[in-house]
């Protein structure tokens, strides 16, 4: 009978010590959320940088067109 109690106590101790605690699970969830926000922020900054580059290219093309068209005469409508 004592062996049964010892066996039950031993199995309860093993079962309670196995697996992750609630704190560890919450910590991992927080880490995952932090990584998600970092990725979202990185994507947002990347898109902003791409938009800035596109705007700069458009401005440079506009300036180039103006420089090319300086010496050309405009056609008058008949």
KEROPA-691426 format. One record per residue (C-alpha): chain; residue number from 0; x, y, z. Coordinates in steps of 0.001 Angstrom, whole numbers. Each point is the difference from the previous one (the first is absolute). Example, Ala and Ser with C-alpha at 12.3 -4.5 7.8 and 13.67 -1.06 7.14 Angstrom:
2
   c     k         X         Y         Z
   A     0     12300     -4500      7800
   A     1      1370      3440      -660
//
This chain:
78
   c     k         X         Y         Z
   A     0         0         0         0
   A     1      2842      2372       799
   A     2      1475      -854     -3390
   A     3     -3230      1123     -1660
   A     4        61      3334      1845
   A     5      3626       520      -880
   A     6      -725      -917     -3613
   A     7     -2986      2401      -153
   A     8      2041      2775      1640
   A     9      2860      -600     -2408
   A    10     -2279        79     -3075
   A    11     -1687      3207      1224
   A    12      3364      1659       456
   A    13      1125     -1032     -3460
   A    14     -3238      1133     -1627
   A    15        65      3367      1721
   A    16      3631       647      -916
   A    17      -395      -990     -3664
   A    18      -970      2610     -2540
   A    19       232      3727        88
   A    20     -1379      2190      2696
   A    21     -2546      2724      -688
   A    22      2683      2647       428
   A    23      2217     -1649     -2615
   A    24     -2912      -274     -2432
   A    25      -939      3662       531
   A    26      3637      1013      -464
   A    27       188     -1883     -3295
   A    28     -3251      1606     -1176
   A    29      1396      3423       857
   A    30      3177      -781     -1945
   A    31     -2038     -1104     -3013
   A    32     -2082      3198       122
   A    33      3182      2063       255
   A    34      1455     -1724     -3061
   A    35     -3244       604     -1917
   A    36        55      3693       814
   A    37      3659       219      -984
   A    38      -768     -1628     -3355
   A    39     -2985      2282      -593
   A    40      2101      3049       816
   A    41      2780     -1184     -2300
   A    42     -2496      -527     -2841
   A    43     -1495      3439       582
   A    44      3387      1722       -60
   A    45       960     -1961     -3112
   A    46     -3145      1160     -1794
   A    47       631      3583      1089
   A    48      3558      -167     -1328
   A    49     -1241     -1445     -3303
   A    50     -2524      2828      -295
   A    51      2722      2581       679
   A    52      2212     -1549     -2682
   A    53     -2896        37     -2488
   A    54      -711      3655       773
   A    55      3664       887      -434
   A    56       169     -1839     -3320
   A    57     -3148      1755     -1200
   A    58      1475      3363       981
   A    59      3269      -786     -1772
   A    60     -1879     -1060     -3138
   A    61     -2000      3214       117
   A    62      3173      2077       294
   A    63      1594     -1982     -2817
   A    64     -3018       590     -2264
   A    65       155      3710       782
   A    66      3690       130      -882
   A    67      -532     -1929     -3236
   A    68     -2911      2150     -1073
   A    69      1726      3348       676
   A    70      1213       518     -3571
   A    71     -3038     -1415     -1766
   A    72     -2686      2193     -1456
   A    73     -3555      -657       844
   A    74     -2209      -759     -2943
   A    75     -2669      2556      -551
   A    76     -3478     -1270      -721
   A    77     -1209       926     -3476
//
